[in-house]
Structure formats: C-alpha cells, structure tokens
C-alpha cells in the first residue's frame, strides 16, 4: 500500500498557528517535511498528530472547521475551535489529501453519532495516553453516515456539519469542480451520495505507480484504451504539487491532465534555435524558476515529441540546473504509444521518434507496458485493433472492416460522428450541417480568465470560445461529468430543447439513455511563467465530424470513419480505436494499404518486450535460487 492510500496518513508541509483573539497568528511553527496521522485515543476520540521527526504534537478533533477549497492544489486548513489553533497543510499529493479529508469527515460524523463519553466519565478514566492509527474507510463507515444523513432532519444535520466544515457554510463561493473536494456533501433532502473511491488500479498500473514513487525515471506505454490517461492522473495526484509539472506534447492533451504544453514549460519557444540560445531562453526569470523547482516532470503523448527536441531539453536541463545527472536530476515520467500519432515532420525530412534521441537510454531507467484493454470489452474487436496497431491486416480483419460499412449505428436521432484526417473537413462539415437545420441559432460565449490570451486558451481548451447550437444539433461531451451514468468525455447526444430564461441552456439526449440540461463547466490549465488560465463554457462540441488528432483520449459511442485520406502511420489505428465496439463503428471505403506502422517503432517495441522477458526470467531465477538456498 502506498503512503496515504489508507486515508489516515500524509507526508506534506505543515504550518501550525496559535491565533490570538482577533484571529491573527501570535505564534507560528513551519515543518517543511511533516507526517500527519489520524488516530484515536482510548476514549475513541479522533486525534490529529503532526510529527516533525522529533517530537509529535497531538490535537483533539472534537469541534473544528475544515477549509478544503484548494485541496486540488494539495492545500487545506483545519481550524481547532476551542483551542484557536489552525493547522495549515500544503504541498500534499492531491489524491492522498482528498482521501484523508474524506476519511476525517466520515469518521468524525460516525464518532459524533456514537454518544462520546461525558466529561465526568473521562475524569474517572484519567488522562488519555494511548494513540492508535485510525482504521481505513470501510463500506460500513460509508453506510452508517449515509443512514445518518437520510434519517436526520435537514436543519439538525446541517447545523452539526457546519461546525465541522466551514467550506460549506457559504463563506466561500465555489465552483462545481471545487465542491468535489468537500469530503462530505450535506444535502439530506437528496439521496446519500457518499461512496468508497471507485475504480482501482490493476496490477500493471499499480506496478507503474510503484516504480514512479520509488523515484525511477519511467516510460510507460500501451495500446489505446489501456488506461494510460487514468493512470497518469493517479500519478499526478500521488506526487507533491509544488515540485511536479504535468506537460504534454499538445495543448488538448495537456488540458486532459490539468497541465501545460512541454514547449510552454521549457520556455524555449519552438526549440528550433541553437542550444546556446535555448539555454538563454530557459534562464529567463519565470522560466528558470520552473526548471529549478521541478523534481518530477511528466510528459504525456510522447509519440509526438521529436527526438532532437528531447535531446535539446535534456542538455538545457543539465545546464540551467547545473547538474551533470541525466535531465539535470529531474525525475521523468513519460507516457504514450509510439504506434499512434508520430511527431510532425518539418519539411521533407521525416521526424525522428523520441526513443531515437541520443539521451533516451541514458535518461529512461524503466520501460513498462500496459496490456489490459479497458475501453473495449469484445475480445474479437480488441484482437482486430491490436492487428491494425502493428500494421497486420489479415483477410479476416479486412472483411470485418469492409462489412462495417453497412452498419446502421444511428439511434434515437443521434447520428454517427465522422472522424476526419484533416481539420478543414471537420469545420466545413459541422458548419454546413448546422446551417441545414431549421430554427434559430443559439450562441454561447465562453468566460475566459484573460481575454487577451484567447489564442493560448484556444490551444489548450477542448471547447471553443463560441459554441453555436440548434435543436437537432449533433453534439458530444468534452468532459467527464458522471461516469456512472455514462456522461463521459466523448459521449454522443443530440440537442432536444433549450431551457426557458435568458441563459437558455441546452437539453441534450445522450445515447446512453440520459437526458441532461448542460451547464457551463470550467477548465483550468497552466501557461508559460506558471500563469493559471481558465475557460468557462458548455462542455460540448458539434459532433457531425471531429478530427483524428482531436479525438485522442476519447471514447466514441457511434463513429463513421473515412480512411481514404490517411497520411501518417498510426493514424488509421488511432481512428479505429476510438470506437467502443465494432457494432458502433462504420468504416467507409476501407483499403488495407492505409494501415501502416512505422518499422522503427515496431523494432523498438520488439526490443522492449524482449528486455522485459529477460528481466522477468532473471527475476524468476533469482527467486528460485533463493528458495533452494533457504533449504
């Protein structure tokens, strides 16, 4: 079990403040590397223990306020009401903090409902001396609190919880996304919504996370739908925010993981300038701070990063950090599938893949591959996609894909989304189809944090500044809203009405059977110099057509593909692997010649698997010898 995975322990920075009557800090103690532990004494009271490595400090959590608005950034504050002390937690891995807060909140509610000992009973028992770490959250804890919430009168429970969680008393107006980090959502009029964290890592994913947390430089790969993005988000949530920088080769991919583009982080422009000039650019005040404070650098969609650029960054890192270690001592976590979209070639010369960089083998210590496909469940379709991925098109694969041209995949007024190789085709198709619909157009304009930087926001955002809709418009979701109900990134739907009122929000019927009124959502991403930019807009885009590049990371319910204009190796595979099932896929004018896999990439993966098998064999020998010696 990883640190903090049981929800009772944190490794973070802690500031303890003793407040005076006016709420100002009279005394302050800062512990840069602290252990924070939830426990109980012999009276079953909940104790918060802060340890600096020398002397632990313990605080009773009888009455407290919890400020959790910035938990996504690894920060929160626990204010102890009678003692007038506040414990400020910062630079904490966000996933650990989220689970810690949920554990604290649920255990506290359960404790309050269990009739704690009176003051007289405690005096008889004497001073509490013991401290035992609190047990991990169980389903019975969740069930107990859910029962309490459903039975309690709205006012009684709300009053009790307001003592505990100030973040819900209306002191701070919070966006919908922030409210996810409130450990307990108290609205007894609604059905209980508390549950244990869902969707655990499989063995392969857990092995990658373990290698990352051990400090290794890791490259992990896998075919489409093996949960690379899901794992990457878990990795980001398991590392300290201040020293972790999440990047990707494209703006849209960066937005998916809440990061910035690799070029923006590096601060070296396009990277085409000579090395000396790139080093100068990286030493500008805002950029240099990134390079020097970074301890963990995440790069997603590595297949689109060119080898020469990677080598240049490796040299820049050593120079600006003044360290001879590979990549200047920064831990690299690199993710992607080289059998998907390749780097963009400049001119006639073919761009080199990142694994062909001179520094690649020097930098990357561990190569790992995810093999369990989660996007598709039909094994025959998974096998078909795996064959296309490596450029093997058998007669059976050809027959199945040609037969799919006759699939009737439209349902409930929801048409198939056409995947196109060229962006111009997408815009033209969507504009024409929208114009052909009867009725008036409704225009929804985004609220951007900085309208002057609209081009930068456009490059990162999965939604447009202006969204034009009509009743009958084919749309798709661009954000996970409710995975359990099927409202996921890529879910297909049709606009059936607009709500009355000045905002006139669209009502959308989705293929999963859900009809939902969609409200604006917020996307936050980092720009150069560490600036946070945001866009608030409907989580929708027109879906008569979408480009293959923009579809990366999406799962599409019903998709029509024309592969006649495929121009890159891996492009046909990316397009086909967006489909959830063969039944929801229609391939027009299929030609086996368009399925291509780069021979250099195939050789790289062959070597990677061979090395893994050799390593596994040597490990088995080691274990076997140890067993023999133990006799």
C-alpha positions in Angstrom: 0.0 0.0 0.0 1.3 3.4 -1.0 1.8 6.2 1.6 -1.5 7.8 2.4 -3.5 5.2 0.4 -5.4 4.2 3.6 -6.6 7.8 4.1 -5.1 8.2 7.5 -1.6 9.5 6.8 0.0 12.4 4.8 3.5 13.4 4.0 3.5 17.2 3.4 4.4 20.7 4.6 2.6 21.8 7.8 2.3 25.2 9.4 0.8 25.3 13.0 -0.5 28.7 14.0 -1.7 29.8 17.5 -4.3 32.5 16.9 -5.0 35.5 19.1 -8.5 36.9 19.9 -8.6 38.9 16.6 -7.7 35.8 14.6 -4.1 36.8 13.8 -1.2 34.3 14.2 0.5 35.0 17.5 2.9 32.0 17.1 3.8 30.1 14.0 5.7 26.9 13.5 6.6 25.7 10.0 7.5 22.0 9.4 8.7 21.5 5.8 8.6 17.7 6.0 5.9 16.6 8.3 4.0 13.4 8.8 0.3 13.9 9.6 -1.6 11.0 11.1 -5.2 10.4 12.1 -5.7 8.3 15.2 -7.8 7.6 18.2 -7.2 7.6 22.0 -8.7 5.2 24.5 -11.9 7.3 24.6 -12.2 6.7 20.8 -11.8 10.4 20.2 -10.2 11.4 16.9 -6.7 12.8 17.2 -4.7 14.7 14.6 -1.0 14.0 15.1 1.7 16.2 13.5 5.3 14.8 13.6 8.4 16.7 12.6 10.7 13.7 13.1 11.5 14.6 16.7 8.5 15.4 18.9 4.9 14.6 17.8 2.2 17.1 18.6 -1.4 15.9 19.1 -4.7 17.8 18.6 -8.2 16.6 19.6 -10.6 16.9 16.8 -13.8 17.5 18.8 -15.0 20.7 17.2 -13.2 22.1 14.1 -13.7 23.8 10.8 -12.3 22.4 7.6 -11.3 24.7 4.7 -10.8 22.4 1.7 -11.4 24.7 -1.3 -7.8 24.3 -2.5 -7.5 20.6 -1.9 -6.9 20.1 -5.7 -3.7 22.1 -5.2 -2.7 19.9 -2.2 -3.7 22.5 0.4 -6.3 22.7 3.3 -6.7 24.1 6.7 -8.0 22.5 9.9 -9.1 25.1 12.5 -9.5 23.8 16.1 -12.3 25.9 17.6 -11.8 25.7 21.3 -8.0 25.9 21.2 -7.9 28.6 18.5 -5.2 26.8 16.6 -5.1 26.2 12.9 -3.1 23.5 11.1 -2.3 24.5 7.5 -1.4 21.7 5.2 0.3 22.3 1.9 2.4 20.6 -0.9 0.5 17.4 -0.3 -0.2 14.9 -3.1 -3.8 15.8 -4.0 -5.2 12.3 -4.2 -3.9 11.5 -0.7 -5.3 14.7 0.7 -8.7 14.1 -0.9 -8.9 10.6 0.7 -7.6 11.9 4.0 -10.3 14.6 4.2 -13.0 12.2 3.3 -11.7 9.7 6.0 -11.6 12.5 8.6 -15.0 13.8 7.8 -16.8 10.4 7.7 -15.0 9.1 10.8 -15.9 12.3 12.7 -19.6 12.1 11.8 -19.7 8.5 12.8 -17.9 9.3 16.1 -20.4 12.1 16.9 -23.3 9.8 16.4 -21.9 7.2 18.8 -22.5 9.1 22.1 -19.0 10.1 23.1 -18.0 9.8 26.8 -19.2 12.7 29.1 -16.7 14.9 31.0 -17.4 13.1 34.3 -16.7 9.6 32.7 -13.4 10.9 31.3 -12.3 12.3 34.7 -13.0 8.9 36.2 -10.9 7.2 33.5 -8.0 9.6 33.8 -5.9 11.3 31.1 -5.8 9.7 27.7 -2.4 8.3 26.9 -2.8 5.9 24.0 -2.7 6.7 20.3 -3.7 4.2 17.7 -3.8 4.9 13.9 -7.4 5.2 12.6 -8.6 2.2 10.5 -9.1 2.7 6.8 -12.5 3.7 5.5 -14.8 0.7 5.2 -18.1 0.3 3.4 -19.8 0.1 6.8 -18.5 3.6 7.7 -20.0 5.0 4.5 -23.2 3.1 5.1 -23.5 4.5 8.7 -23.0 8.1 7.6 -25.4 7.7 4.7 -28.1 6.3 7.0 -27.5 9.2 9.4 -27.9 11.7 6.6 -31.0 10.2 5.3 -32.7 10.0 8.7 -31.5 13.3 10.2 -33.7 16.4 9.9 -32.2 18.8 7.3 -31.5 21.5 9.8 -30.1 19.3 12.6 -27.5 17.6 10.4 -26.6 20.7 8.5 -26.0 22.7 11.8 -23.8 19.9 13.1 -21.8 19.6 10.0 -21.4 23.4 9.7 -19.3 23.2 12.9 -17.0 20.8 11.1 -16.8 22.0 7.5 -16.7 25.8 7.1 -16.1 25.4 3.4 -19.8 24.5 3.1 -21.3 27.4 5.2 -21.3 29.8 2.3 -18.2 31.7 3.4 -16.6 30.9 0.1 -18.4 30.7 -3.2 -17.1 27.7 -5.0 -17.3 26.3 -8.5 -18.9 22.9 -9.1 -15.5 21.3 -9.7 -14.2 22.6 -6.3 -17.1 21.1 -4.5 -15.7 17.6 -5.3 -13.1 18.2 -2.7 -15.5 18.8 0.1 -15.2 15.5 2.0 -18.9 15.2 2.8 -21.6 16.9 0.7 -24.5 17.6 3.1 -27.9 17.9 1.5 -30.1 15.4 3.4 -33.1 16.1 1.1 -31.2 14.2 -1.7 -30.3 10.5 -1.6 -26.9 9.7 0.0 -24.1 10.1 -2.4 -21.1 9.0 -0.4 -19.1 6.0 -1.6 -15.6 4.5 -1.4 -13.2 5.6 -4.1 -14.1 3.8 -7.3 -12.0 2.1 -10.0 -8.8 0.8 -8.5 -5.6 0.4 -10.5 -5.0 -3.0 -12.0 -1.7 -4.9 -11.3 0.1 -3.4 -14.3 -0.9 0.2 -13.4 0.0 -0.3 -9.7 3.4 -1.6 -10.8 4.0 1.6 -12.8 2.9 3.8 -9.9 5.2 1.9 -7.6 8.1 2.5 -9.9 7.3 6.2 -10.1 7.0 6.5 -6.3 10.4 4.8 -5.9 11.9 7.7 -7.8 12.7 5.9 -11.1 12.6 7.6 -14.5 9.8 5.7 -16.1 8.4 5.3 -19.6 5.1 3.5 -19.7 3.2 2.7 -22.9 0.2 0.6 -24.0 -2.3 0.4 -26.8 -5.3 2.7 -27.0 -7.8 2.1 -24.1 -5.4 0.6 -21.6 -5.9 3.4 -19.1 -2.8 5.4 -19.7 -4.5 8.8 -19.1 -6.3 7.4 -16.0 -3.0 6.2 -14.6 -1.3 9.4 -15.4 -3.9 11.4 -13.4 -3.3 9.0 -10.4 0.4 9.5 -10.7 0.0 13.3 -10.7 -2.3 13.0 -7.7 0.3 11.0 -5.8 3.2 13.5 -6.2 3.7 16.8 -4.3 2.2 19.6 -6.4 5.0 22.2 -5.8 7.7 20.2 -7.5 5.6 18.3 -10.0 5.0 19.7 -13.5 2.5 17.9 -15.8 3.1 18.5 -19.5 2.0 17.1 -22.9 3.1 17.4 -26.5 -0.2 19.1 -27.4 -2.5 21.7 -25.7 -5.6 19.5 -25.7 -3.6 16.5 -24.2 -2.2 18.9 -21.6 -5.7 20.1 -20.7 -6.8 16.5 -20.1 -4.2 16.1 -17.3 -4.5 19.7 -16.0 -1.0 20.7 -17.2 0.7 22.8 -19.8 2.5 22.0 -23.1 6.0 20.8 -22.9 7.2 23.7 -25.0 5.5 26.2 -22.6 7.1 24.5 -19.6 10.5 24.5 -21.2 10.3 28.2 -22.3 12.4 27.7 -25.4 9.9 28.6 -28.0 9.6 26.0 -30.8 13.0 24.6 -29.8 14.5 25.2 -33.3 17.0 27.8 -32.1 20.6 26.7 -31.4 21.3 25.1 -28.0 23.1 28.1 -26.5 20.1 30.3 -27.4 17.7 27.8 -25.9 19.7 27.8 -22.6 19.5 31.6 -22.5 15.7 31.5 -23.1 15.4 28.9 -20.3 17.2 31.2 -17.9 14.6 34.0 -18.0 13.2 34.7 -14.5 9.8 32.9 -14.7 11.1 30.0 -16.8 14.2 29.4 -14.7 12.0 29.0 -11.6 10.2 26.1 -13.3 13.4 24.4 -14.2 15.0 24.8 -10.7 11.9 23.9 -8.6 10.9 20.9 -10.8 11.7 17.5 -9.3 9.1 15.4 -11.2 8.4 16.1 -14.9 5.5 14.3 -16.6 5.3 14.2 -20.4 2.2 12.8 -22.0 1.7 11.9 -25.7 5.4 11.4 -26.0 4.9 9.9 -29.5 4.5 13.4 -30.9 7.7 14.8 -29.3 10.6 14.9 -31.8 14.0 13.3 -30.8 16.1 16.4 -31.5 13.8 18.5 -29.2 14.1 15.9 -26.4 17.9 15.9 -26.7 17.9 19.7 -26.6 15.7 19.8 -23.4 18.0 17.2 -21.7 21.0 19.5 -22.4 19.1 22.6 -21.3 18.1 20.8 -18.0 21.7 19.9 -17.1 22.9 23.4 -17.9 20.2 25.5 -16.1 20.1 23.2 -13.1 23.9 22.9 -13.0 23.8 19.2 -12.6 25.7 16.5 -14.6 22.9 14.0 -14.0 20.6 12.9 -16.9 18.0 15.6 -17.4 19.6 17.6 -14.6 18.4 15.2 -11.9 14.7 15.7 -12.7 12.6 12.5 -12.4 10.9 11.9 -15.7 7.6 10.1 -16.1 6.9 9.7 -19.8 3.8 8.2 -21.3 2.5 7.5 -24.8 2.1 5.0 -27.6 4.6 5.3 -30.4 2.3 3.2 -32.6 -0.2 6.1 -32.5 0.4 9.6 -33.9 4.1 10.4 -34.8 6.0 13.7 -34.5 5.1 16.3 -37.0 7.7 16.4 -39.8 9.1 19.8 -40.8 9.8 19.9 -44.5 10.6 16.8 -46.5 12.7 15.1 -43.8 11.0 12.5 -41.6 10.9 13.5 -38.0 12.7 11.1 -35.6 10.9 9.5 -32.7 11.7 10.3 -29.1 13.2 6.9 -28.4 15.7 7.6 -31.2 17.1 10.5 -29.2 20.8 10.2 -28.1 19.8 10.8 -24.5 16.8 8.5 -24.3 18.5 5.3 -23.0 20.6 7.4 -20.6 17.5 9.1 -19.1 14.9 6.4 -19.1 15.6 3.7 -16.4 12.4 1.6 -16.6 10.2 0.7 -19.6 6.7 -0.7 -18.8 3.8 -1.7 -20.9 0.0 -1.8 -20.1 -1.7 -4.6 -21.9 -5.2 -4.9 -20.3 -7.6 -3.0 -22.6 -10.5 -1.3 -20.7 -12.1 0.8 -23.5 -13.4 -2.2 -25.4 -14.9 -5.4 -23.9 -15.4 -7.5 -27.1 -12.2 -9.7 -27.4 -12.6 -10.2 -31.2 -12.7 -6.4 -31.7 -9.7 -5.9 -29.3 -7.7 -8.5 -31.4 -8.7 -6.7 -34.6 -7.4 -3.4 -33.2 -4.2 -5.0 -32.0 -3.6 -6.3 -35.5 -4.2 -2.9 -37.0 -1.9 -1.3 -34.4 1.1 -3.3 -35.6 0.2 -3.0 -39.3 -1.0 -6.6 -39.8 -4.2 -6.6 -41.9 -5.4 -10.1 -42.5 -8.2 -11.2 -44.8 -10.4 -11.6 -41.7 -9.6 -8.0 -40.5 -10.3 -6.6 -44.0 -13.6 -8.5 -44.3 -14.8 -7.2 -40.8 -13.9 -3.6 -41.6 -15.4 -3.7 -45.1 -18.6 -5.3 -43.7 -18.9 -2.5 -41.1 -19.7 0.0 -44.0 -23.3 -1.4 -43.8 -23.7 -1.0 -40.0 -26.8 1.0 -39.1 -25.4 2.8 -36.0 -27.8 5.8 -35.8 -30.3 5.6 -32.9 -32.8 8.0 -31.2 -31.9 10.8 -33.6 -28.2 10.5 -32.8 -26.1 10.2 -35.9 -22.6 8.8 -36.3 -19.7 11.1 -35.7 -17.4 11.2 -38.8 -13.7 11.1 -38.0 -11.6 13.1 -40.5 -7.9 13.2 -41.1 -8.0 17.0 -41.9 -9.2 19.8 -39.7 -10.7 21.8 -42.6 -13.1 18.9 -43.5 -14.3 18.9 -39.9 -15.1 22.6 -39.7 -16.8 22.6 -43.1 -18.9 19.5 -42.3 -20.1 20.9 -38.9 -20.9 24.4 -40.3 -22.9 23.0 -43.2 -24.9 20.5 -41.1 -25.8 23.2 -38.6 -27.0 25.6 -41.3 -29.2 22.9 -42.8 -31.1 22.5 -39.6 -34.4 24.6 -39.2 -34.8 27.1 -36.4 -32.7 29.8 -34.9 -29.1 29.5 -33.7 -28.3 29.9 -30.0 -24.7 31.3 -29.4 -22.9 30.5 -26.1 -19.8 32.6 -25.4 -17.1 31.4 -23.0 -15.9 33.4 -20.0 -12.1 33.4 -20.2 -9.9 34.4 -17.3 -7.8 36.6 -19.7 -9.4 37.6 -23.0 -6.1 39.0 -24.1 -4.7 35.5 -24.1 -7.5 33.9 -26.1 -5.1 32.2 -28.6 -3.3 30.4 -25.8 -6.6 29.4 -24.2 -7.9 28.1 -27.6 -4.7 26.0 -28.0 -5.3 24.3 -24.6 -9.1 24.2 -24.4 -11.2 21.3 -25.6 -14.1 23.7 -26.2 -14.4 26.7 -28.4 -14.8 30.3 -27.3 -18.1 30.4 -29.2 -20.5 27.4 -29.4 -23.4 27.6 -31.8 -26.3 25.2 -31.3 -29.8 24.5 -32.7 -32.4 21.9 -31.8 -31.3 18.8 -33.6 -27.6 19.6 -33.4 -25.4 16.6 -33.1 -23.0 17.1 -30.1 -20.6 15.3 -27.9 -19.4 15.8 -24.3 -15.9 17.2 -23.8 -15.6 16.4 -20.1 -16.4 13.5 -17.7 -19.5 14.7 -15.8 -20.9 11.5 -14.4 -19.0 8.3 -15.4 -21.5 6.0 -13.6 -24.4 7.4 -15.8 -22.4 7.3 -19.0 -21.8 11.1 -19.2 -18.1 10.8 -20.2 -15.7 12.6 -22.5 -16.8 11.6 -26.0 -20.4 10.6 -25.1 -22.7 11.4 -28.1 -26.0 13.2 -28.0 -28.5 15.5 -29.7 -29.9 18.8 -28.6 -33.6 18.3 -28.0 -34.6 21.7 -26.5 -33.4 24.9 -24.8 -34.5 25.8 -21.3 -36.6 28.9 -20.9 -34.9 32.0 -19.5 -32.1 34.3 -20.6 -29.4 31.7 -20.5 -31.5 29.1 -22.5 -29.2 26.2 -21.5 -29.4 23.2 -23.9 -31.2 20.0 -23.0 -29.3 17.1 -24.6 -30.4 13.4 -25.0 -27.5 11.1 -24.9 -27.0 7.7 -26.5 -26.6 6.2 -23.0 -30.3 7.0 -22.3 -29.7 10.1 -20.1 -31.3 13.4 -20.9 -29.5 16.3 -19.2 -29.6 20.1 -19.1 -25.9 21.1 -19.5 -24.4 24.0 -17.5 -21.1 25.7 -18.2 -18.0 23.9 -16.8 -14.6 25.3 -16.0 -11.2 24.1 -17.5 -8.1 25.3 -15.8 -4.6 25.0 -17.3 -1.2 26.4 -16.9 0.5 28.8 -19.3 4.1 30.0 -19.6 5.5 31.6 -16.4 3.2 29.5 -14.2 0.1 31.6 -15.0 -3.2 29.8 -14.5 -5.7 30.3 -17.3 -9.3 29.2 -17.4 -12.2 28.9 -19.7 -15.8 28.5 -18.6 -18.1 27.1 -21.3 -20.6 24.4 -22.1 -18.9 21.0 -22.1 -20.0 20.4 -25.7 -18.7 20.5 -29.3 -20.5 19.9 -32.6 -20.2 16.2 -33.5 -21.2 15.6 -37.1 -17.4 15.5 -37.6 -14.2 15.6 -35.5 -10.5 15.3 -36.4 -8.5 12.2 -35.6 -5.9 14.4 -33.7 -8.6 16.0 -31.5 -10.2 12.6 -30.8 -7.2 11.3 -28.9 -8.2 10.2 -25.4 -11.9 10.0 -26.4 -14.2 7.0 -26.4 -16.9 7.3 -29.1 -20.3 5.5 -29.0 -21.0 5.7 -32.7 -18.4 6.7 -35.2 -18.0 6.7 -39.0 -14.5 6.7 -40.4 -13.3 7.5 -43.9 -9.7 6.4 -44.2 -9.1 7.4 -47.8 -7.0 10.4 -46.9 -4.9 8.9 -44.1 -1.4 10.4 -44.5 0.5 9.2 -41.3 1.5 5.8 -39.9 -0.7 5.1 -36.8 -3.5 7.4 -38.0 -5.8 4.6 -39.1 -5.3 2.8 -35.7 -6.0 5.9 -33.7 -9.2 6.5 -35.6 -10.5 2.9 -35.3 -9.5 2.5 -31.6 -11.8 5.5 -30.6 -14.8 3.2 -31.1 -16.2 1.5 -28.1 -17.4 -1.5 -30.1 -17.4 -2.9 -33.7 -21.2 -2.6 -33.7 -20.8 1.2 -33.2 -18.3 1.6 -36.0 -18.8 2.2 -39.7 -15.7 2.3 -41.9 -16.2 3.8 -45.4 -14.1 2.9 -48.4 -11.6 0.7 -46.4 -8.3 0.0 -48.1 -5.8 -2.3 -46.3 -3.0 -0.1 -47.8 -3.8 2.8 -45.4 -2.9 0.7 -42.3 0.7 1.4 -41.7 3.0 1.0 -38.7 6.5 2.6 -38.7 9.2 -0.2 -38.9 11.4 1.7 -36.5 8.7 1.7 -33.9 7.9 -2.0 -34.3 11.6 -2.8 -33.8 11.6 -0.6 -30.6 8.7 -2.4 -29.2 10.1 -5.8 -30.1 13.4 -4.9 -28.2 11.4 -3.5 -25.3 9.4 -6.8 -24.9 12.5 -8.9 -25.2 14.2 -6.9 -22.5 11.2 -7.3 -20.2 11.1 -11.1 -20.8 14.8 -11.4 -20.0 14.3 -9.3 -16.8 11.4 -11.5 -15.8 13.4 -14.6 -16.4 16.3 -13.4 -14.3 13.9 -12.4 -11.5 12.4 -15.9 -11.6 15.9 -17.5 -11.4 16.8 -15.2 -8.5 13.6 -16.2 -6.6 14.2 -19.9 -7.5 17.8 -19.8 -6.2 16.8 -18.1 -3.0 14.2 -20.9 -2.4 16.9 -23.5 -2.9 19.3 -21.8 -0.6 16.7 -21.4 2.1 16.6 -25.2 2.3 
